[in-house]
């Protein structure tokens, strides 16, 4: 099912992205009106966002179905945060956003490695979406009793686009965290 869904969604999205790239580069001549250039940019950006959301959803669906089949293991949290940060590095660099982590190198947790990595990737993606240009994202972890509290904070945010609606990365992260017995809290700091 997931392979069919993946094919049915990715094929038309790749066509939209490919044609919008051709138009954006004006390979067959100028578009004419400047608004068309703006529209092509919006089509390409929206298509890329939709493709990423589709890929994330399919990957997480596969991950959720395999979590029961794989066991938990001891995971070095700093190493996993470093991997998650690397995935967002290009977008962060383009926007002059610094991503750093404040996690003791010897801190480890017992978790599903792939699920925890995907949670961190989603939280960083959401932080990037909310961050202003030239801001800083910090991934930190602290022991709280026998549990570990992980926080992702942004030094400067831009106004929310969708008030009251959780984004797809947050919804997926929350689902995986709750399946693991944890809790996701969102707070706005003044």
Secondary structure, DSSP 8 states (H G I E B T S, - for coil): -HHHHHHHHHHHHHHHHHHHHHHHTTTTS--SSHHHHHHHHHHHHHHHHHHHHHHHHHHHHHHHHHHTTS--EEEEHHHHHHHHHHHHHHHHHHTT-EEEEE--TT-EEEE-HHHHHHHHHHHHHHHHHHB-TT-EEEEEEEEETTEEEEEEEESSB---SSTT---HHHHHHHHHHHHTT---------
